[in-house]
Amino acid sequence: QAMGEQINKVVNVTIHYPEGIPNFVDFVSGKVNQVDVHIEVMPVSEELIGDYSNDNEFRVRFQSELNRLWNDKDDQLRALHKQK
């Protein structure tokens, strides 16, 4: 609640591994040949600033917007997967 008024941008990062999701050993042993990273700096709109803990209407709007972002991210990952 108090931090919401101080945050005016969000960094949205999507990471795609075209060869499949690697494990830690794959990373440290250099077996990960390609990683696609999409970074988007998004403004925080006024309607996403509110009292998540005590305002049910705000919470529903916030969750709806977050779900939309996750769906967009899923679409983006599906498109990247088809390109490989």
VMD Tcl script that builds the backbone (N, CA, C; Angstrom):
set m [mol new atoms 252]
animate dup $m
set s [atomselect $m all]
$s set {name element resname resid chain x y z} {
  {N N GLN 1 A 0.839 -1.200 0.000}
  {CA C GLN 1 A 0.000 0.000 0.000}
  {C C GLN 1 A 0.871 1.246 0.000}
  {N N ALA 2 A 1.779 1.379 0.944}
  {CA C ALA 2 A 2.627 2.569 1.003}
  {C C ALA 2 A 3.621 2.606 -0.156}
  {N N MET 3 A 4.128 1.454 -0.566}
  {CA C MET 3 A 5.091 1.406 -1.666}
  {C C MET 3 A 4.435 1.686 -3.011}
  {N N GLY 4 A 3.162 1.344 -3.159}
  {CA C GLY 4 A 2.478 1.494 -4.436}
  {C C GLY 4 A 2.524 2.895 -4.990}
  {N N GLU 5 A 2.482 3.882 -4.137}
  {CA C GLU 5 A 2.509 5.265 -4.593}
  {C C GLU 5 A 3.918 5.695 -4.995}
  {N N GLN 6 A 4.931 4.932 -4.607}
  {CA C GLN 6 A 6.314 5.273 -4.931}
  {C C GLN 6 A 6.810 4.555 -6.184}
  {N N ILE 7 A 6.104 3.541 -6.613}
  {CA C ILE 7 A 6.513 2.761 -7.783}
  {C C ILE 7 A 5.745 3.264 -8.994}
  {N N ASN 8 A 6.469 3.724 -10.019}
  {CA C ASN 8 A 5.774 4.220 -11.204}
  {C C ASN 8 A 6.108 3.426 -12.461}
  {N N LYS 9 A 7.015 2.450 -12.341}
  {CA C LYS 9 A 7.349 1.579 -13.465}
  {C C LYS 9 A 7.570 0.156 -12.950}
  {N N VAL 10 A 7.287 -0.808 -13.828}
  {CA C VAL 10 A 7.516 -2.218 -13.533}
  {C C VAL 10 A 8.336 -2.798 -14.680}
  {N N VAL 11 A 9.310 -3.623 -14.356}
  {CA C VAL 11 A 10.096 -4.294 -15.385}
  {C C VAL 11 A 9.508 -5.691 -15.582}
  {N N ASN 12 A 9.001 -5.929 -16.783}
  {CA C ASN 12 A 8.385 -7.202 -17.145}
  {C C ASN 12 A 9.406 -7.983 -17.972}
  {N N VAL 13 A 9.887 -9.109 -17.438}
  {CA C VAL 13 A 10.920 -9.902 -18.105}
  {C C VAL 13 A 10.349 -11.267 -18.467}
  {N N THR 14 A 10.541 -11.654 -19.724}
  {CA C THR 14 A 10.148 -12.977 -20.196}
  {C C THR 14 A 11.405 -13.679 -20.689}
  {N N ILE 15 A 11.638 -14.900 -20.199}
  {CA C ILE 15 A 12.820 -15.670 -20.586}
  {C C ILE 15 A 12.359 -16.950 -21.270}
  {N N HIS 16 A 12.907 -17.188 -22.467}
  {CA C HIS 16 A 12.555 -18.375 -23.253}
  {C C HIS 16 A 13.826 -19.174 -23.536}
  {N N TYR 17 A 13.748 -20.484 -23.319}
  {CA C TYR 17 A 14.859 -21.382 -23.599}
  {C C TYR 17 A 14.461 -22.260 -24.782}
  {N N PRO 18 A 14.910 -21.952 -26.004}
  {CA C PRO 18 A 14.487 -22.685 -27.198}
  {C C PRO 18 A 14.824 -24.173 -27.165}
  {N N GLU 19 A 15.872 -24.542 -26.435}
  {CA C GLU 19 A 16.290 -25.947 -26.378}
  {C C GLU 19 A 15.658 -26.696 -25.208}
  {N N GLY 20 A 14.717 -26.085 -24.532}
  {CA C GLY 20 A 14.095 -26.694 -23.361}
  {C C GLY 20 A 14.587 -26.028 -22.089}
  {N N ILE 21 A 13.838 -26.205 -21.031}
  {CA C ILE 21 A 14.173 -25.553 -19.764}
  {C C ILE 21 A 15.385 -26.250 -19.146}
  {N N PRO 22 A 16.473 -25.510 -18.973}
  {CA C PRO 22 A 17.684 -26.117 -18.422}
  {C C PRO 22 A 17.629 -26.215 -16.899}
  {N N ASN 23 A 18.464 -27.100 -16.374}
  {CA C ASN 23 A 18.617 -27.155 -14.921}
  {C C ASN 23 A 19.899 -26.409 -14.534}
  {N N PHE 24 A 20.176 -26.351 -13.267}
  {CA C PHE 24 A 21.330 -25.595 -12.771}
  {C C PHE 24 A 22.639 -26.114 -13.361}
  {N N VAL 25 A 22.779 -27.427 -13.421}
  {CA C VAL 25 A 24.016 -28.022 -13.941}
  {C C VAL 25 A 24.218 -27.636 -15.404}
  {N N ASP 26 A 23.132 -27.596 -16.185}
  {CA C ASP 26 A 23.230 -27.156 -17.583}
  {C C ASP 26 A 23.801 -25.743 -17.662}
  {N N PHE 27 A 23.343 -24.873 -16.775}
  {CA C PHE 27 A 23.845 -23.490 -16.760}
  {C C PHE 27 A 25.337 -23.436 -16.448}
  {N N VAL 28 A 25.723 -24.054 -15.350}
  {CA C VAL 28 A 27.113 -23.919 -14.900}
  {C C VAL 28 A 28.094 -24.692 -15.770}
  {N N SER 29 A 27.609 -25.688 -16.510}
  {CA C SER 29 A 28.518 -26.456 -17.373}
  {C C SER 29 A 28.535 -25.933 -18.807}
  {N N GLY 30 A 27.842 -24.833 -19.061}
  {CA C GLY 30 A 27.882 -24.208 -20.381}
  {C C GLY 30 A 27.068 -24.909 -21.448}
  {N N LYS 31 A 26.080 -25.700 -21.048}
  {CA C LYS 31 A 25.266 -26.436 -22.021}
  {C C LYS 31 A 24.083 -25.632 -22.561}
  {N N VAL 32 A 23.880 -24.449 -22.031}
  {CA C VAL 32 A 22.775 -23.606 -22.502}
  {C C VAL 32 A 23.313 -22.734 -23.634}
  {N N ASN 33 A 22.900 -23.050 -24.863}
  {CA C ASN 33 A 23.434 -22.359 -26.034}
  {C C ASN 33 A 22.664 -21.104 -26.409}
  {N N GLN 34 A 21.377 -21.087 -26.118}
  {CA C GLN 34 A 20.574 -19.932 -26.523}
  {C C GLN 34 A 19.541 -19.609 -25.452}
  {N N VAL 35 A 19.403 -18.320 -25.183}
  {CA C VAL 35 A 18.385 -17.810 -24.265}
  {C C VAL 35 A 17.793 -16.572 -24.917}
  {N N ASP 36 A 16.476 -16.545 -25.052}
  {CA C ASP 36 A 15.782 -15.365 -25.567}
  {C C ASP 36 A 15.220 -14.595 -24.380}
  {N N VAL 37 A 15.557 -13.321 -24.285}
  {CA C VAL 37 A 15.087 -12.493 -23.176}
  {C C VAL 37 A 14.363 -11.288 -23.751}
  {N N HIS 38 A 13.143 -11.083 -23.283}
  {CA C HIS 38 A 12.361 -9.915 -23.686}
  {C C HIS 38 A 12.156 -9.069 -22.437}
  {N N ILE 39 A 12.566 -7.804 -22.504}
  {CA C ILE 39 A 12.441 -6.902 -21.354}
  {C C ILE 39 A 11.569 -5.726 -21.756}
  {N N GLU 40 A 10.581 -5.451 -20.931}
  {CA C GLU 40 A 9.666 -4.336 -21.179}
  {C C GLU 40 A 9.533 -3.523 -19.894}
  {N N VAL 41 A 9.789 -2.245 -19.980}
  {CA C VAL 41 A 9.572 -1.352 -18.841}
  {C C VAL 41 A 8.193 -0.744 -19.025}
  {N N MET 42 A 7.311 -1.055 -18.084}
  {CA C MET 42 A 5.908 -0.663 -18.201}
  {C C MET 42 A 5.551 0.387 -17.156}
  {N N PRO 43 A 4.811 1.395 -17.546}
  {CA C PRO 43 A 4.333 2.358 -16.549}
  {C C PRO 43 A 3.258 1.714 -15.675}
  {N N VAL 44 A 3.197 2.120 -14.435}
  {CA C VAL 44 A 2.138 1.666 -13.532}
  {C C VAL 44 A 1.008 2.681 -13.638}
  {N N SER 45 A -0.126 2.225 -14.156}
  {CA C SER 45 A -1.253 3.143 -14.326}
  {C C SER 45 A -1.916 3.436 -12.978}
  {N N GLU 46 A -2.609 4.546 -12.928}
  {CA C GLU 46 A -3.272 4.977 -11.686}
  {C C GLU 46 A -4.248 3.928 -11.155}
  {N N GLU 47 A -4.916 3.206 -12.069}
  {CA C GLU 47 A -5.902 2.231 -11.589}
  {C C GLU 47 A -5.259 1.019 -10.928}
  {N N LEU 48 A -3.939 0.872 -11.040}
  {CA C LEU 48 A -3.252 -0.232 -10.378}
  {C C LEU 48 A -2.613 0.172 -9.061}
  {N N ILE 49 A -2.915 1.360 -8.603}
  {CA C ILE 49 A -2.417 1.817 -7.306}
  {C C ILE 49 A -3.603 1.884 -6.357}
  {N N GLY 50 A -3.511 1.148 -5.269}
  {CA C GLY 50 A -4.620 1.127 -4.322}
  {C C GLY 50 A -4.304 0.261 -3.119}
  {N N ASP 51 A -5.322 -0.039 -2.363}
  {CA C ASP 51 A -5.191 -0.803 -1.122}
  {C C ASP 51 A -5.572 -2.259 -1.379}
  {N N TYR 52 A -4.596 -3.061 -1.767}
  {CA C TYR 52 A -4.833 -4.460 -2.112}
  {C C TYR 52 A -5.387 -5.247 -0.929}
  {N N SER 53 A -4.936 -4.937 0.268}
  {CA C SER 53 A -5.337 -5.700 1.454}
  {C C SER 53 A -6.770 -5.444 1.885}
  {N N ASN 54 A -7.253 -4.214 1.726}
  {CA C ASN 54 A -8.549 -3.853 2.301}
  {C C ASN 54 A -9.633 -3.477 1.298}
  {N N ASP 55 A -9.306 -3.381 0.019}
  {CA C ASP 55 A -10.276 -2.946 -0.990}
  {C C ASP 55 A -10.525 -4.087 -1.977}
  {N N ASN 56 A -11.652 -4.791 -1.790}
  {CA C ASN 56 A -11.958 -5.948 -2.631}
  {C C ASN 56 A -12.064 -5.593 -4.107}
  {N N GLU 57 A -12.699 -4.485 -4.438}
  {CA C GLU 57 A -12.842 -4.088 -5.842}
  {C C GLU 57 A -11.479 -3.836 -6.475}
  {N N PHE 58 A -10.612 -3.152 -5.737}
  {CA C PHE 58 A -9.263 -2.914 -6.246}
  {C C PHE 58 A -8.533 -4.240 -6.446}
  {N N ARG 59 A -8.645 -5.153 -5.483}
  {CA C ARG 59 A -7.967 -6.442 -5.567}
  {C C ARG 59 A -8.406 -7.206 -6.816}
  {N N VAL 60 A -9.705 -7.198 -7.111}
  {CA C VAL 60 A -10.219 -7.885 -8.301}
  {C C VAL 60 A -9.646 -7.253 -9.570}
  {N N ARG 61 A -9.634 -5.918 -9.646}
  {CA C ARG 61 A -9.074 -5.225 -10.820}
  {C C ARG 61 A -7.586 -5.540 -10.980}
  {N N PHE 62 A -6.876 -5.502 -9.869}
  {CA C PHE 62 A -5.436 -5.762 -9.895}
  {C C PHE 62 A -5.159 -7.187 -10.378}
  {N N GLN 63 A -5.884 -8.161 -9.815}
  {CA C GLN 63 A -5.695 -9.555 -10.209}
  {C C GLN 63 A -6.052 -9.770 -11.674}
  {N N SER 64 A -7.091 -9.096 -12.139}
  {CA C SER 64 A -7.486 -9.201 -13.540}
  {C C SER 64 A -6.380 -8.686 -14.456}
  {N N GLU 65 A -5.798 -7.556 -14.110}
  {CA C GLU 65 A -4.706 -6.993 -14.908}
  {C C GLU 65 A -3.484 -7.903 -14.866}
  {N N LEU 66 A -3.174 -8.448 -13.708}
  {CA C LEU 66 A -2.040 -9.356 -13.588}
  {C C LEU 66 A -2.270 -10.618 -14.418}
  {N N ASN 67 A -3.485 -11.153 -14.381}
  {CA C ASN 67 A -3.809 -12.328 -15.195}
  {C C ASN 67 A -3.681 -12.024 -16.681}
  {N N ARG 68 A -4.068 -10.809 -17.099}
  {CA C ARG 68 A -3.927 -10.411 -18.499}
  {C C ARG 68 A -2.452 -10.405 -18.894}
  {N N LEU 69 A -1.603 -9.885 -18.001}
  {CA C LEU 69 A -0.167 -9.871 -18.285}
  {C C LEU 69 A 0.395 -11.288 -18.406}
  {N N TRP 70 A -0.038 -12.192 -17.518}
  {CA C TRP 70 A 0.422 -13.583 -17.591}
  {C C TRP 70 A -0.041 -14.233 -18.886}
  {N N ASN 71 A -1.288 -13.967 -19.303}
  {CA C ASN 71 A -1.790 -14.523 -20.563}
  {C C ASN 71 A -0.992 -13.996 -21.748}
  {N N ASP 72 A -0.673 -12.710 -21.740}
  {CA C ASP 72 A 0.156 -12.124 -22.799}
  {C C ASP 72 A 1.532 -12.789 -22.831}
  {N N LYS 73 A 2.083 -13.030 -21.655}
  {CA C LYS 73 A 3.398 -13.676 -21.550}
  {C C LYS 73 A 3.328 -15.107 -22.099}
  {N N ASP 74 A 2.262 -15.832 -21.768}
  {CA C ASP 74 A 2.079 -17.185 -22.307}
  {C C ASP 74 A 1.991 -17.161 -23.829}
  {N N ASP 75 A 1.243 -16.200 -24.384}
  {CA C ASP 75 A 1.134 -16.064 -25.841}
  {C C ASP 75 A 2.502 -15.794 -26.459}
  {N N GLN 76 A 3.258 -14.918 -25.824}
  {CA C GLN 76 A 4.588 -14.579 -26.323}
  {C C GLN 76 A 5.499 -15.807 -26.317}
  {N N LEU 77 A 5.456 -16.589 -25.245}
  {CA C LEU 77 A 6.289 -17.789 -25.162}
  {C C LEU 77 A 5.873 -18.831 -26.194}
  {N N ARG 78 A 4.570 -18.988 -26.425}
  {CA C ARG 78 A 4.099 -19.922 -27.456}
  {C C ARG 78 A 4.621 -19.503 -28.835}
  {N N ALA 79 A 4.555 -18.202 -29.125}
  {CA C ALA 79 A 5.040 -17.694 -30.413}
  {C C ALA 79 A 6.545 -17.937 -30.559}
  {N N LEU 80 A 7.311 -17.696 -29.502}
  {CA C LEU 80 A 8.752 -17.938 -29.548}
  {C C LEU 80 A 9.052 -19.419 -29.744}
  {N N HIS 81 A 8.267 -20.274 -29.094}
  {CA C HIS 81 A 8.479 -21.719 -29.205}
  {C C HIS 81 A 8.225 -22.195 -30.635}
  {N N LYS 82 A 7.236 -21.618 -31.306}
  {CA C LYS 82 A 6.931 -21.998 -32.690}
  {C C LYS 82 A 8.034 -21.567 -33.650}
  {N N GLN 83 A 8.778 -20.526 -33.299}
  {CA C GLN 83 A 9.838 -20.005 -34.167}
  {C C GLN 83 A 11.085 -20.877 -34.185}
  {N N LYS 84 A 11.273 -21.666 -33.153}
  {CA C LYS 84 A 12.554 -22.398 -33.052}
  {C C LYS 84 A 12.739 -23.443 -34.113}
}
mol reanalyze $m
mol bondsrecalc $m
mol representation Tube
mol addrep $m
